[in-house]
Amino acid sequence: MIRFNLLLLGFLAVFLFRSGTQLSLSRLNISYLRRHGVTAPEVFQDVVDGEKLKRVSAYNVDSEHVHMAATLTYQGFFLLILLSGVLPWLVKVVNHWVGETIISGLVFFAVLSISANLLRIPFSLYDTFVIEKRYGFNTMSLKTWIFDLFKNLIISAILGGLILWLLLIFVAHGGNTWWLWAWMVASGFEILMLWLFPIVIAPLFNKFEPIENKALERRIGTLMEKVGLQVKGVFQMDASRRSKHTNAYFTGLGRSKRIVLFDTLLVSHTEEEILAVLAHEIGHWKKKHLLREIILIEILSLVVFYYASQCLDWRLLYQTFGFQDSTAYVGLFLAGVLLGPLGFFAHPLESAIFRRFEREADDFVLDLMKTAEPMCSTLKRLAADNLSNLTPHPFYAWFYYSHPPLVERISRLKGYEAPNP
């Protein structure tokens, strides 16, 4: 039975404050967009007219409404099962049929994962086949959506089940330092996945083929040689099978590094603009942003694993949420329950770090291409094509945005000369 003590009241206060903050930020941003999004910022007036602005505003408002409805529904469902006593009952049922083994932990988390995914399906369908279709982005068939769903579930079950199985083994047999061994294995697994993703997982969803424009491929090769970056290849991805959104990215580690261009990007941008996008991504690699990100994540992961180890023997934690026994997999789940709402408030710090990375990558574009014009043109075209919000509320952008707002970013690029190497 749930105990209404200080621990539970403190958790509820943080949980509800997190939800209230998310809702307030969403409404603040929508209100700001409706007031200030009626006139295109000066730097966008050559690519965004009044009709486009209306679509930008409508698309962002509709998307934000769906996102917040999904978020609050997930959180309400989670709070319901947490306070209703369903979870202690589930543990008893699982232990009765499976026994108190590592398998019981896998079954427990599998039930929760399946429930969460079932809850996400209606929102995903609505977002894809109503919102994205309404604004001309969705090109995905229902059959493709269903296949993607099952592939995602299977991959998540295999990879998530494997890492959870190893984690529970360490908890059961690793002694007091299990958290250290578990952290090392989890860190190695994450790095391995970064290496495997472009050559094993990504091809399960999309086709990756050499780009057809050989002149562009040669220019990209020249750009790579100029900065001393070696990649496995330059590929175009059939993104148009699912969406008209445009993008490009680097992926992989070591010999699996590759450049991926959306086919939608190739048909809607000039060669100079595509090279500017790639120069930006090269900047991330040359500035070692991925390495710095991995180091930060692993340091944080080490702290989280140690915190989890302290929660496993905290009997009050189990009793507060209605569990009679201190079961390892339940302890891991409850550690996540407490940490989840608090983690939300780390968003501004995380966003600030990534915005700094983006500015450094933009500076690299200036250094490499000696002009800001192709990058500015690219950002404006991407914003117009993707109906990006040109006037986010400053506080919302400070809290959430991993990239500087577009107006700020373009103004900064135009205001700086190419930095010295």
Secondary structure, 3 states (H helix, E strand, C coil): CCCCCHHHHHHHHHHHHHHHHHHHHHHHHHHHHHHHCCCCCHHHCCCCCHHHHHHHHHHHHHHHHHHHHHHHHHHHHHHHHHHCCHHHHHHHHHHHHHCCCHHHHHHHHHHHHHHHHHHHHHHHHHHHHHHHHHCCCECCCHHHHHHHHHHHHHHHHHHHHHHHHHHHHHHHHCHHHHHHHHHHHHHHHHHHHHHHHHHHHHHHCCCEEECCCHHHHHHHHHHHHHHCCCCCCEEEECHHHCECCCCEEEECCHHHCEEEEEHHHHHHCCHHHHHHHHHHHHHHHHCCHHHHHHHHHHHHHHHHHHHHHHHCCCHHHHHHCCCCCCCHHHHHHHHHHHHHHHHHCCHHHHHHHHHHHHHHHHHHHHHHHCCCHHHHHHHHHHHHHHCCCCCCCHHHHHHHCCCCCHHHHHHHHHHCCCCCC
